Amino acid sequence: MLFFALVWVIVGLVRLPQVDRWPREVPWVVWGVFAVLTVWMYLQAFGWALAPDKVLTEIRARWLLNLIVFFIGVSAARLLPDHRQTLIRLLFAMLAVNVWFIVGVDIVHWVQHGWLMRRFGGLEGTDFLSISGSPDKANYLTDMYLALLFAEVIMKRLGRAGVLGFGYPFIGVLFAGGLFSAYAEDMRNGTVLLGLMTLLSIGVLISQSPPARRRREIMVATIVGILGIGFVSYTLVHQQRWRTLLATVPIALDTSHNREWLTGGLPKFPDGQTVNVSNYQRIAWAKEGLHVIWHYPLGVGFQGQAFGYGVDAIYHTDLARGNHSHSGIIDFTDGVGLPGLVLWLIFIGTLFRKAWTGLAYERLAPAAALGMVVFDYFTRSLVDSIMRDHMWQMFMFMSGFLLSWTCLLSARGKQPAD
């Protein structure tokens, strides 16, 4: 499918006048970051990478592929000037299929058995879990689904149409399904992100509302904030891991004495109770991921298993090979080093800046969607290893598509039709 999309883009661009073939509306710094970061990765591979052959393979299979996906997203916004909303609706519909499938299966299960499935939710026993092995790859879809709905509400409250063009009743139904799915999936870190997206949306609305409407927006925001915080709190309270998190921190940070993060197994509290596996491993792996950055500030070479290679090199073992730190940003920095991290942050910062200026000064709907999608992905990447597979590709396509759409509307002074 990616091949056919690329062929479609190439054919479409060839048909354009030569002066319009290159997406000049996209900030030059974006292409500059991609170029410099690509050169940096190859310098690592031919210079000091711990596994140069694997790094070269990963550059081709992961990094360059993501650049192609981003370019396809940018080009789609340029080649479909009259069908951008149709495309974003189709993409949203695919996200909605995941959300509402979980909702439907869980409701049927509740009717038949009297209780809801949690964590794996409506994915329990499906081919998705047998392929992915983790619900995280599914609940990132739920996060992006909710991010687009938050952007829709922001634009509606500001008196403009959103990129999806939905009315309040339909948005309400879609939100209800997304929240139920988030609860059924037991999204954990995704639930915290949901609370942060709520706070961000409230802040944007209060700061951007006209003075005459600001008091009303504050009242609405207060009600929504209370409901949102209540939902997040209720969900977190019913997750066992949060009850022992603080007690787990000192045990997990003592990676020198408690080596289970590397050798397998789980340490115990003084009362003999075993620590929560997620709490312990995430904290210990995050610390050791930072340890790898300290030892290899220029990176061990771009690859999905950079954390494992770095840990094995430090401790002279082969026990961590194939592992990741459960933080996309730490994994990425273990690979590309601090120079690569700076370049990635410049890219993310450029997207945020374009989203904010497009929303604050021009009230552009795709700018609101871009801001929420970038905030969703970047924040989640701090605590989950989502800079890989379809999750990274989805972000690159959506960010490219929404960035180009925003820039084109800004250049032409247009807004999506109501």
C-alpha positions in Angstrom: 0.0 0.0 0.0 2.9 2.4 0.8 4.4 1.6 -2.6 1.2 2.6 -4.4 0.8 5.7 -2.3 4.3 6.8 -3.2 3.7 6.1 -6.9 0.5 8.2 -6.7 2.4 11.0 -5.1 5.2 10.9 -7.7 2.7 10.9 -10.6 0.7 13.7 -9.0 3.8 15.9 -8.4 5.0 15.3 -12.0 1.7 16.7 -13.3 2.1 19.9 -11.3 3.9 22.9 -12.8 7.6 22.5 -12.1 7.6 25.5 -9.7 5.0 23.9 -7.5 6.5 20.4 -7.2 8.6 21.0 -4.1 6.5 21.7 -0.9 8.0 25.1 -0.2 5.2 25.9 2.2 6.7 23.5 4.8 9.3 25.3 6.9 12.8 24.7 5.6 14.1 23.7 9.0 12.0 20.5 8.8 13.8 19.3 5.7 17.1 20.5 7.2 16.6 18.5 10.3 15.8 15.4 8.3 18.9 15.8 6.1 21.3 16.5 9.0 19.9 13.7 11.1 20.1 11.2 8.2 23.8 12.2 7.6 24.4 11.8 11.4 23.0 8.3 11.4 25.2 7.2 8.6 28.3 8.8 10.3 27.5 6.7 13.3 27.1 3.6 11.2 30.4 4.0 9.5 32.2 5.4 12.6 31.4 4.1 16.1 28.1 2.2 16.0 28.1 -1.0 18.2 26.4 -3.0 15.5 27.0 -1.1 12.2 25.3 -3.7 9.9 22.1 -3.6 12.0 22.2 0.2 12.1 22.4 0.4 8.3 19.5 -2.0 8.0 17.4 0.0 10.5 18.2 3.3 8.8 16.8 1.9 5.6 13.9 0.0 7.1 12.7 2.5 9.7 14.1 6.0 9.4 14.1 6.4 5.7 10.7 4.7 5.5 9.3 7.3 8.0 10.7 10.1 6.0 8.9 8.7 2.9 5.6 8.5 5.0 6.0 12.1 6.1 6.6 13.2 2.5 3.5 11.3 1.4 1.5 13.1 4.1 2.8 16.5 3.0 2.0 15.7 -0.6 -1.5 14.4 0.1 -2.4 17.8 1.5 -1.1 19.4 -1.6 -2.5 17.0 -4.2 -6.0 16.9 -2.6 -6.9 20.5 -2.1 -10.7 19.9 -2.3 -10.7 16.5 -0.4 -8.5 17.1 2.7 -11.5 16.9 5.0 -12.6 13.7 3.3 -9.1 12.2 3.9 -8.9 13.2 7.5 -12.4 11.8 8.1 -11.3 8.4 6.5 -8.3 8.3 8.8 -10.4 9.1 11.8 -12.9 6.4 10.8 -10.0 3.9 10.9 -9.1 5.0 14.4 -12.8 4.8 15.3 -13.1 1.2 14.2 -10.5 0.2 16.8 -12.2 2.2 19.5 -15.7 1.1 18.9 -14.8 -2.5 18.3 -13.4 -2.6 21.8 -16.5 -0.9 23.1 -18.8 -3.3 21.3 -17.0 -6.5 22.4 -16.7 -5.3 26.0 -20.4 -4.4 26.2 -21.4 -7.8 24.8 -19.1 -9.5 27.3 -20.6 -7.5 30.2 -24.1 -8.4 29.2 -23.2 -12.1 28.9 -20.9 -12.4 31.9 -21.7 -9.5 34.2 -18.2 -7.9 34.2 -16.0 -5.9 31.9 -12.7 -7.1 30.4 -9.9 -4.7 31.4 -6.4 -4.0 30.1 -6.7 -6.0 26.9 -10.4 -5.0 26.7 -12.2 -6.0 23.5 -8.9 -7.1 22.0 -8.8 -10.2 24.2 -8.4 -13.4 22.1 -8.2 -11.5 18.8 -5.6 -11.8 16.1 -4.3 -8.3 16.9 -2.9 -9.4 20.3 -1.4 -12.5 18.8 0.4 -10.4 16.3 1.4 -7.4 18.4 1.7 -9.0 21.8 0.8 -5.8 23.5 -2.3 -3.6 23.9 -0.1 -0.4 23.8 0.0 -0.6 20.0 -3.8 -0.5 20.1 -4.4 2.2 22.7 -2.1 4.6 20.9 -4.8 4.6 18.3 -7.3 5.5 21.0 -5.0 8.4 22.1 -4.9 9.8 18.6 -8.6 9.4 18.2 -9.2 11.4 21.3 -6.5 14.0 20.3 -8.4 14.8 17.1 -11.7 15.1 19.1 -10.0 17.5 21.5 -8.9 19.6 18.6 -12.5 19.5 17.2 -13.9 20.8 20.5 -11.3 23.6 20.6 -12.3 24.9 17.2 -16.0 24.6 17.9 -15.6 26.6 21.2 -13.7 29.3 19.2 -16.5 29.6 16.8 -14.9 27.8 13.8 -15.4 24.4 12.2 -12.8 21.7 13.0 -11.0 19.5 10.5 -13.6 16.8 10.9 -16.6 19.1 10.7 -18.7 17.3 13.3 -21.5 18.8 15.5 -21.5 18.8 19.3 -24.0 15.8 19.6 -21.9 13.6 17.4 -18.7 14.7 19.1 -20.2 13.9 22.5 -21.1 10.3 21.4 -17.6 9.8 19.9 -16.0 11.1 23.1 -18.1 8.8 25.2 -16.9 5.8 23.2 -13.3 6.9 23.4 -13.5 7.3 27.2 -15.2 3.9 27.6 -12.5 2.4 25.4 -9.8 4.0 27.4 -11.3 2.6 30.6 -11.7 -0.9 29.1 -8.2 -0.9 27.7 -6.8 0.1 31.2 -4.6 2.5 29.3 -2.4 3.5 32.4 0.1 6.0 30.9 -2.5 6.8 28.2 -5.0 7.7 30.9 -2.5 10.3 32.4 -2.0 11.6 28.9 -5.8 12.0 28.6 -5.7 14.2 31.7 -2.9 16.3 30.2 -4.7 16.7 26.9 -7.8 17.9 28.9 -5.7 20.5 30.7 -4.0 21.6 27.5 -7.3 22.1 25.8 -8.7 24.1 28.7 -5.6 26.3 28.7 -5.8 26.9 25.0 -9.5 27.8 25.2 -9.1 30.2 28.1 -6.1 32.0 26.5 -7.7 32.2 23.1 -11.3 33.2 24.0 -12.3 36.8 23.6 -12.5 38.7 26.9 -16.3 38.9 26.7 -16.5 35.1 26.6 -13.6 34.3 28.8 -15.7 34.0 32.0 -18.1 31.6 30.4 -15.2 29.5 29.0 -13.6 29.4 32.4 -16.9 28.0 33.9 -17.2 25.4 31.1 -13.5 24.5 31.5 -14.0 24.1 35.2 -16.9 21.7 34.8 -15.0 19.7 32.1 -11.8 19.8 34.1 -13.6 18.4 37.2 -15.2 15.6 35.1 -12.0 14.8 33.3 -9.9 14.7 36.5 -12.6 12.6 38.1 -12.5 10.1 35.2 -8.7 9.9 35.3 -8.6 9.6 39.1 -11.3 6.9 39.1 -9.4 5.0 36.4 -6.1 5.3 38.2 -7.4 4.4 41.6 -8.7 1.1 40.1 -5.2 0.2 38.8 -3.2 -1.8 41.4 0.2 -0.5 40.1 -0.3 3.1 41.3 -0.8 2.0 44.9 2.8 0.7 45.2 4.5 3.1 42.8 6.2 5.4 45.4 7.5 2.4 47.4 8.9 0.8 44.2 10.9 3.9 43.2 13.9 3.4 45.5 14.0 -0.3 44.8 13.9 0.2 41.0 16.6 3.0 41.1 19.0 0.7 43.0 20.0 -1.0 39.8 23.4 -2.0 41.2 22.0 -4.3 43.9 18.6 -5.2 42.4 19.6 -6.7 39.1 16.3 -8.3 38.2 15.8 -5.6 35.6 18.6 -7.3 33.7 18.6 -10.9 34.8 14.9 -11.5 35.0 12.5 -11.9 37.9 11.2 -9.3 40.3 12.5 -8.0 43.7 10.3 -7.8 46.8 9.3 -5.3 49.3 10.5 -5.7 52.9 7.2 -7.3 53.8 7.8 -10.0 51.1 5.3 -8.7 48.6 6.6 -8.7 45.0 6.9 -5.3 43.3 4.6 -4.5 40.3 6.4 -5.6 37.2 5.5 -2.5 35.2 6.5 0.0 37.9 9.8 -1.7 38.6 10.9 -2.4 35.0 9.9 1.0 33.6 11.8 2.9 36.3 14.9 0.7 36.3 15.0 0.6 32.5 14.6 4.4 32.3 17.5 4.9 34.7 19.7 2.5 32.7 18.7 4.1 29.5 19.9 7.4 30.8 23.1 5.5 31.9 23.6 4.4 28.3 23.3 8.1 27.2 25.9 9.1 29.9 28.4 6.4 28.6 27.6 7.0 24.9 26.6 10.6 24.4 27.1 10.3 20.7 24.9 7.2 20.6 25.4 3.6 19.9 23.8 3.8 16.4 20.2 4.2 15.3 18.2 1.0 15.9 15.2 -0.2 17.8 17.4 -2.2 20.2 19.9 0.5 21.0 19.1 0.3 24.7 19.9 -3.4 24.8 23.2 -3.0 22.9 24.2 -0.1 25.1 23.5 -2.0 28.4 25.3 -5.1 27.2 28.3 -3.0 26.2 28.4 -1.3 29.7 27.9 -4.5 31.7 29.7 -6.9 29.4 26.8 -9.2 29.0 24.3 -10.3 26.3 21.3 -10.4 28.6 19.7 -7.1 27.4 20.1 -7.8 23.7 16.7 -7.1 22.0 15.3 -5.1 24.9 14.1 -1.5 24.9 13.7 1.0 27.8 9.9 1.5 27.4 10.6 5.1 26.6 10.6 6.1 23.0 12.7 9.2 23.6 15.3 7.3 25.7 15.5 4.5 23.1 15.9 7.1 20.3 18.6 9.0 22.2 20.5 5.8 23.1 20.7 5.2 19.4 21.3 8.7 17.9 22.9 10.3 20.9 22.5 13.8 22.3 23.1 15.5 18.9 20.3 13.4 17.3 18.0 14.2 20.2 18.5 17.9 19.8 17.7 17.6 16.1 14.5 15.7 16.9 13.4 18.3 19.4 14.0 21.0 16.9 11.6 19.1 14.5 9.0 18.7 17.3 9.4 22.3 18.4 8.9 23.5 14.8 5.6 21.5 14.6 4.4 23.0 17.9 5.3 26.5 16.8 3.5 26.2 13.5 0.5 24.7 15.3 0.3 27.5 17.8 0.8 30.4 15.4 -1.8 28.9 13.0 -4.3 28.5 15.8 -3.6 31.7 17.8 -3.3 34.2 14.9 -5.3 32.6 12.1 -7.7 30.2 13.8 -6.7 27.4 11.4 -8.5 24.1 12.2 -5.6 21.8 11.0 -3.3 23.8 13.2 -5.3 22.8 16.3 -5.3 19.1 15.1 -1.6 19.3 14.5 -0.9 20.7 18.0 -2.9 18.0 19.7 -1.5 15.1 17.6 2.1 16.3 18.3 1.4 16.8 22.0 -0.2 13.4 22.2 2.7 11.6 20.4 5.6 13.4 22.0 4.3 13.2 25.6 3.4 9.5 25.2 6.9 8.8 23.7 8.4 9.9 27.0 6.9 7.0 28.9 6.1 4.4 26.2 8.3 2.9 23.4 6.2 4.2 20.5 8.9 5.5 18.3 8.6 2.4 16.2 6.3 0.4 13.9 2.9 1.7 12.8 2.8 4.2 15.7 5.8 6.2 14.4 4.5 5.9 10.8 1.0 7.2 11.8 2.5 10.2 13.5 4.8 11.0 10.6 1.9 10.8 8.1 -0.5 12.8 10.3 2.1 15.5 11.2 3.2 15.9 7.6 -0.4 16.0 6.3 -1.6 18.5 9.0 1.5 20.6 8.8 1.2 21.0 5.0 -2.5 21.7 5.3 -1.9 24.4 7.9 0.9 26.0 5.9 -1.1 26.0 2.7 -4.2 27.6 4.4 -1.9 30.2 6.0 -0.3 31.1 2.7 -3.7 31.3 0.9 -5.7 32.8 3.7 -8.3 30.0 3.5 -10.2 28.1 6.2 -12.1 24.8 5.8 -15.7 25.2 4.9 -18.3 24.8 7.7 
